[in-house]
Structures are given as structure tokens and as C-alpha cells.
Amino acid sequence: MQITATGLSKRFAREWIFRDLTHTFQAGTATAILGPNGAGKSTLLNTLSGQILPTAGTLVYELRGQAVAVEDVPARLAYAAPYLELIEELSLTELIRFHTRFKPLRPGVSAEELITLMYLEKSRHKLVRDFSSGMKQRLKLALALYADTPLLLLDEPTTNLDRTGVAWYLEHIHATLVGRTVLISSNVPEEYDFCPAQINITDFGAKAAH
Ligand SMILES: Nc1ncnc2c1ncn2[C@@H]1O[C@H](COP(=O)(O)OP(=O)(O)OP(=O)(O)O)[C@@H](O)[C@H]1O
């Protein structure tokens, strides 16, 4: 999915988070969205995904040459972020079954295979609330990475992951990014240094406006 932002600006109360951001996020390309804490990376991801309205500017979405209305973007989007919660009252198996009713997995990947590739076979009947923070992060990432969507948004993907978890993330992002538009908000180079495109949010007026 191609996303074209023109003059995109976001303000909360009197604070401009970014201003006049014009950029085309190319279909099938991974873009890193960079900037220090509080610069507005998450706000930009939420704006690009249509979850929050821009204060000014426009967003145009296109999938294989066809325009996509903003209200149809959520169905084509998989999103993993620290502020998006899992339903912790469910067991791992129940959660995957529930989640994939709305966000099916890519063809050829079953719920069982997802559990195997997360190395969580022994936890299939454990409640998600009893998972460690690293297990929860691996689960959030796997549900997004292996969702059958053309748009993938990852906000700080290696949050709570140890060295093995980071290696796992890198293996599986590489296995799932081909052909998708991937946006990664980060300030940790190993999370995003494979991305061919990068934008720095402080280039778009936010700093000047603070
Ligand atoms: N709903 C909101 N209402 C008011 N201000 C908000 C809201 N959401 C975010 N902000 C403010 O917007 C600014 C940017 O926040 P944002 O979370 O987008 O930054 P970030 O670059 O993702 O930060 P971090 O790297 O720490 O996650 C912050 O000053 C934050 O307080």
C-alpha cells in the first residue's frame, strides 16, 4: 500500500508535534521513522494509520493502483506497539483464535505454526496475563508480522526483548516484509537499520514549534 502525505501536520492543544510533512511511503518499502523520545513518532504512526486525524494536510492511500478510503485502512493494517494491549484473560490458543478472526494470518501459516515459530509450545494453555513481558512482546509482534495485511506498523518493536528476542524479531521481520509497506518507529538502530528509507520527524517542524 502506498501512503502519500501532503502538508501533514498535527497539533495537540498548542503543541505542534510535526508540521508540513510531505512524503510518499512507497508500496513494498520499509521506512524507519526516527526521532528522540517525545518527538512524535507514535503520533505520526497513528496519524498515518488513520487512527487520529491530522490537524492539517492530506493522506492518500493506494493499493495496487486503487484508492483506499481511510475507513478501510484498519482492515489492511497490522500494528504492534507498546500501547496496544493483548487480551490477557485469554490463553495463548484462545487469543490467537480470537485475534485471527479479525486479522487472519497469511496463507500457509496456521495458529499452531504461529505458536511454534514463537517457541511458545509449552505455553499454549497459559493465560496471556501470566506471560513475561518478553513473551507478550513476541506474541504482539508475531500476530502483526504474520497477519495477512499489506501495511505493517511497528512501534519500538524490540521493547522488552532480550538478545535472543531481538534476533528472533530480525529473523521474522525479514521473513515477512517482502511486498508490504512497513513503517517502524524507533530510536534503536538494530530495529530499523535494514530499512531502505528513513525519515526523521524532527525535520518536519516539530522542534521549531516546541
Ligand atoms: N492524545 C494526546 N494529547 C496530548 N498530547 C499528546 C497526545 N499524544 C501524544 N501527545 C504528545 O505528543 C508528543 C509526542 O508524543 P509521541 O508519543 O508521539 O512521541 P514519540 O516520538 O513516539 O516518543 P517515544 O519515543 O517516547 O515513544 C509528546 O509531547 C506527547 O505528550
The ligand as a Tripos MOL2 file, in Angstrom:
@<TRIPOS>MOLECULE
LIG
   31    33     1     0     0
SMALL
NO_CHARGES

@<TRIPOS>ATOM
      1 N1         -3.5160   12.4100   22.9730 N.pl3     1 LIG1
      2 C1         -2.5700   13.3190   23.2340 C.ar      1 LIG1
      3 N2         -2.8980   14.5080   23.7610 N.ar      1 LIG1
      4 C2         -1.9650   15.4620   24.0240 C.ar      1 LIG1
      5 N3         -0.6390   15.2990   23.7860 N.ar      1 LIG1
      6 C3         -0.2660   14.1350   23.2610 C.ar      1 LIG1
      7 C4         -1.1820   13.0810   22.9580 C.ar      1 LIG1
      8 N4         -0.4980   12.0350   22.4340 N.ar      1 LIG1
      9 C5          0.8020   12.4180   22.4180 C.ar      1 LIG1
     10 N5          0.9360   13.6720   22.8960 N.ar      1 LIG1
     11 C6          2.1890   14.4440   22.9990 C.3       1 LIG1
     12 O1          2.8070   14.4350   21.7160 O.3       1 LIG1
     13 C7          4.2250   14.4180   21.8750 C.3       1 LIG1
     14 C8          4.7930   13.2770   21.0210 C.3       1 LIG1
     15 O2          4.4550   12.0310   21.6250 O.3       1 LIG1
     16 P1          4.7300   10.6380   20.8960 P.3       1 LIG1
     17 O3          4.2890    9.5580   21.8190 O.co2     1 LIG1
     18 O4          4.1380   10.6810   19.5360 O.co2     1 LIG1
     19 O5          6.3260   10.6730   20.7780 O.3       1 LIG1
     20 P2          7.3450    9.5050   20.4180 P.3       1 LIG1
     21 O6          8.3660   10.1050   19.4960 O.co2     1 LIG1
     22 O7          6.6170    8.3090   19.9340 O.co2     1 LIG1
     23 O8          8.0090    9.2390   21.8300 O.3       1 LIG1
     24 P3          8.7160    7.9260   22.4710 P.3       1 LIG1
     25 O9          9.9910    7.6930   21.6840 O.co2     1 LIG1
     26 O10         8.9910    8.3730   23.8750 O.co2     1 LIG1
     27 O11         7.7320    6.7930   22.3820 O.co2     1 LIG1
     28 C9          4.5110   14.2990   23.3770 C.3       1 LIG1
     29 O12         4.7910   15.5990   23.8570 O.3       1 LIG1
     30 C10         3.1970   13.7930   23.9210 C.3       1 LIG1
     31 O13         2.9870   14.2150   25.2510 O.3       1 LIG1
@<TRIPOS>BOND
     1     1     2 1
     2     2     3 ar
     3     2     7 ar
     4     3     4 ar
     5     4     5 ar
     6     5     6 ar
     7     6     7 ar
     8     6    10 ar
     9     7     8 ar
    10     8     9 ar
    11     9    10 ar
    12    10    11 1
    13    11    12 1
    14    11    30 1
    15    12    13 1
    16    13    14 1
    17    13    28 1
    18    14    15 1
    19    15    16 1
    20    16    17 2
    21    16    18 1
    22    16    19 1
    23    19    20 1
    24    20    21 2
    25    20    22 1
    26    20    23 1
    27    23    24 1
    28    24    25 2
    29    24    26 1
    30    24    27 1
    31    28    29 1
    32    28    30 1
    33    30    31 1
@<TRIPOS>SUBSTRUCTURE
     1 LIG1         1 GROUP 0 **** ****
